[in-house]
């Protein structure tokens, strides 16, 4: 009995804590519900974000658990959603608020992306946390799902 307890204690000490970030897989439907239930105003957009000149993420600290969130100024070029589709061309600045949780951080989406942009008094903001809730690769399926939600159609998460 004592041997078993000692062996179990040794295994616990050697294994140490296992840390990992566990995120519920984001869906357009869940993100739409979060945006709709928020007191903030959101805009659905499809396009690309490009960092403004001189903008870059801060260097990573030597201890990855000390990573800090930051704001990255970008330019959006693409289309906003209307009642009939993604067809309102716009070009404007967006602040990307990159959030971190320990060593895990969000980041700037790459390529054509469906974005849930928060409209604030001082401009548009994309919240980019480590679980990536407000940016999706702009596939035809994703755009169709977003328009269905926007137009009052089926907005049930798969």
SULHUCOR-V981765 format. One record per pair of residues at least 4 apart in sequence whose ideal C-beta (glycine too) atoms are under 8 Angstrom apart, sorted by the first residue. I is the first residue (numbers start at 1). GAP is how many residues later the second one is. Records with the same first field share a line. If there is no record, write none. Layout:
I->GAP + GAP
//
This chain:
1->4
2->4
3->4
4->4
5->4
6->4
7->4
8->4
9->4
10->4
11->4
19->83
21->80 + 81 + 83 + 109 + 110
23->107 + 108 + 109
24->6 + 107
26->4 + 5 + 105 + 106 + 107 + 110
27->4 + 118 + 130 + 131
28->4 + 86 + 108 + 114 + 117 + 118 + 121
29->4 + 116 + 120 + 126 + 127 + 128 + 129
30->4 + 103 + 127
31->4 + 85 + 102 + 103 + 105
32->4 + 84 + 114 + 117 + 118 + 123
33->4 + 122 + 124
34->4 + 99
35->5 + 7 + 81 + 99
36->6
38->4
40->78 + 79 + 80
41->77 + 78
42->74 + 75 + 76 + 77
43->37 + 38 + 73 + 74 + 75 + 76 + 81
44->36 + 37 + 42 + 70 + 71 + 72 + 73 + 102 + 106
45->31 + 33 + 34 + 35 + 36 + 41 + 45 + 69 + 70 + 72
46->32 + 33 + 35 + 40 + 66 + 67 + 68 + 69 + 92 + 97
47->29 + 30 + 31 + 32 + 43 + 65 + 66 + 68
48->28 + 29 + 30 + 63 + 64 + 65
49->25 + 26 + 27 + 45 + 47 + 59 + 60 + 64 + 66 + 77
50->24 + 25 + 27
51->4 + 5 + 21 + 22 + 23 + 24 + 57
52->21 + 22 + 23 + 41
55->17 + 18 + 19
56->16
57->13 + 15 + 41 + 50 + 51
58->10 + 12
60->4 + 7
61->5 + 6 + 7
62->4
64->38 + 39
65->37 + 38
67->33 + 35 + 36 + 37 + 38
68->32
69->28 + 29 + 30 + 31 + 36
70->28
71->24 + 25 + 26 + 27
72->23 + 24 + 26 + 36
73->20 + 21 + 22 + 23
74->19 + 20 + 21 + 22 + 34
75->16 + 17 + 18 + 19
76->14 + 15 + 16 + 17 + 18 + 39 + 41 + 48
77->13 + 14
78->8 + 11 + 12 + 34
79->7 + 8 + 9 + 10 + 11
80->6 + 8 + 10
81->4 + 5 + 7 + 65 + 66 + 69
82->4 + 5 + 6
83->67 + 68
85->62
86->57 + 61
92->31 + 32
93->30 + 31
94->21 + 23 + 29 + 30 + 31 + 32
95->28 + 29 + 30 + 31
96->12 + 29 + 30 + 32
97->28 + 29 + 30 + 31
98->7 + 8 + 9 + 10 + 30 + 31
99->6 + 7 + 28 + 29 + 30 + 31
100->4 + 5 + 6 + 30
101->4 + 28 + 29
104->26
105->25
106->21 + 22 + 23 + 24 + 25 + 26
107->21
108->20
109->4 + 6 + 17 + 19 + 26
111->26 + 27
112->25 + 26
113->22 + 23 + 24 + 25
114->21 + 22 + 23 + 24 + 28 + 29 + 32
115->11 + 19 + 20
116->10 + 17 + 18 + 19
117->7 + 8 + 9 + 17
118->6 + 7 + 8 + 9
119->5
120->4 + 5
126->8 + 9
127->6 + 7
128->4 + 6 + 7
129->4
136->6
137->5
138->4 + 5
139->4
140->4
141->4
142->4
143->4
144->4
145->4 + 10
146->4
147->4 + 6
148->5 + 6 + 7
149->4 + 6
//
